[in-house]
């Protein structure tokens, strides 16, 4: 248990289950968008899918993960429809 406290004092914390669920959800949705965009030769949809797959690595807060993910999913939906 002391190791966990030492890591927390260094600023390293484990992600919450909600963060991990969002990471998986948006990663899968990004992969689907990327594949559909490549199949339909829609560059905007392909790059939106790439953004959905990669942005969780740049975001540390759970609320920010879900806010940006919902925004990008709305963008993908608008491009897909």
Secondary structure, DSSP 8 states (H G I E B T S, - for coil): -HHHHHHHHTT-----HHHHHHHHHHHHHHHHHHHHHHHTT-HHHHHHHHHHHHGGGT---HHHHHHHHHHHHHHHHHHH-
